[in-house]
Amino acid sequence: MAQDSSSNRPMPQKYRRNRTKFTKEQLKILIDTFNQMPYPGYATRLRLALEIDTEEPRIQLWFKNRRARYSFQKRGEQKEALESSQDPGQDHLPEQIPHEQVRQCRTIYSRSQLRALIKAFRKNPYPGIHCREQLADDIGVPESKVQTWFQNRRSRSGVQRKKKIPDESFGQGQG
């Protein structure tokens, strides 16, 4: 145990609560309630906590996470519906949109692309849109990928400065 420097008493270690795992029956009750009211009041959360035998803060957190996931899925569905409605011959929105979000594959850069990106980063870690577009044309990737690469590199270089690791240590596999 760690020692408290002011009184030489052992300090309790931080306790990390285990992840809450709801049963199928509990999830059914929570989902049914969420479909009726995504923002339940304190009294409703207490009733649910008693009904499924868990603590009210776990119920509150479940609803918060569910609302976040629901809004994330809705955005994806709207985007997919818009894209599919742009296709010729489709004048209506799709009936059923899959619930899984499709994540883009990791971008793999060649050595020459990485050299160009690193050289540009050393010259200016915050390039403007025109510089990014030119770099994207030069190395043959979309500008959005170049922008993401610079964001990731700035984030990693901040961590690197704190840890004092040489710059070449993370030159591979950005994306």
N, C-alpha and C positions, 0 to 999 in steps of 0.2 A: 504494500500500500504506500501511497505517496505521503510525505510528511508536510504538515502545515508549518510554515517557517515561523509564524508568530507564537505558537504555543507548543510546538513539538508533539502535537497529537496527530495520529494517523488520520488522513483525510479519506473519506469513502471514495471508491472509484466510481466513475460515471456509469450509470446503469443504462443500457440500451434495451428498450422494449422489443420483444419479438414481433415480427410481422403478424398482423391479424389475418387469419385464414377463415373465411366464412364458409359454412356448409352450403350445399345446393338449396336446402330449404330456407336458410337465412337469406341467401342471395335472391331467391324468388320473392321473399317478402320485401327486401330492400328495393329491388327493381320495380315491383308493382307500385310501391309507394313513390318511387322516383318518377314513374310515368304519370302519376296523378299530381304530384307536387315536387318539383325539383328543389324547392327552397323550403323545407319543413321548419316549423318553429321549434322552440325549445321543448314544449310539451309533447309534440309529435315525436321528436327525437328520443325523449325519455320513454315514451310508450313503446317505441321500437326497441330501445335498449332492453327494456324489461321483457318484451315479447321474444327477442332472439337471444337473450341472456348474454349481453355484452355491455361495455361501458358507453355512456352517451358521447364522449369525445371520439370514440372509434366510429360511431354512427355519423357524427358531424364531419369527420375526415372522409369517410366513404362518400358522402354526398358531395363534398367539395371536389374530390377526385373524379367522381362520376360526371359532374357538371363540366369539368375541364375536358374530360375525354369526349363527352357528348358534343361540346362546341367544336373540338378539334375534328371530329368525324363529320360534323355538319359542314365545316369549311371545305373539307376534302370532297364531300358529296356535291356541294355547290360547284366547285371547280370542275369536277368530272362531268357534271351535268352541262355546264357551260361549254366545255370542250367537245362533248359528244353532240351538242346541239349545233355546233359549228360545222359538223360534217355534212356534206351534200346528201340530200335525200332523207334527212332526219329533221323534222320540224317539231318534234315533241321531246320532252325530257324522258330519260330512261325510267322504266318502272322500278327496277331494283338495282341498287348500287351496292357493291360489296362493302362490308364493314371494315375490312383490313386496309390499313394505309400502306401503299406501296412506297417503299423507300428507295431512293436512287442508289445505284451501285457506287462504290468508292471509285474516285478518279485516280487512275494510275498514270503518272507522268514519266516520260522517257528522261534519260540523263540530260539530253540537250535541252529539253523543256525545263527541267529543274534548274540547270545552269542559268538559263535566261531569266527564270523567275527569281532566283536567289540574287543574281546580279542587279535586277531591277529593284528588288527589295532593299538591298544595301544602298542603292542610289537614293531611293525614296520609299519608306515603308507605308506611306499614305498617298498612293498615286490617284490622280483624278480619273474621271471616266474616259477621257480621250487617251490618256496613257495606258489604261487598262485595255481599251479597245485595240490600240495599236499592238500591245503585247500579245493579246489574244489572237490577232491576225498573224503575228510573227510566228507564234508557236502552234497555231492550229487548234485552239480550244475555244469554247464559248467564253464571252466576257464574264458571265456569271461565275464560271469556274475559277477564273483568274481572281475575281473579287473574293470568293470564298477562300482561295489559297492565301491571299494576303491577310484576310481576317484571322485565319488559323495561324499563320506564321507570326503575326503580331502578338497573338495570345501566347504562343509557345515561346517567343523571344522574351516576353515579360517574365515568364516562369524561369526561363534559362538564365536571365540576368540575376534573378534572386538566388538561383542555385550555383551560378558561376560555372556553367558548362560551356565548352567551346561550341561555336556556331555550327561547325560541320557535323556535329554529333546527331543532328536530326534532319539531314538533307533529303532523306528518302521517304517515299510513300505518303506524300501530303495529298489531301483531297477533300 
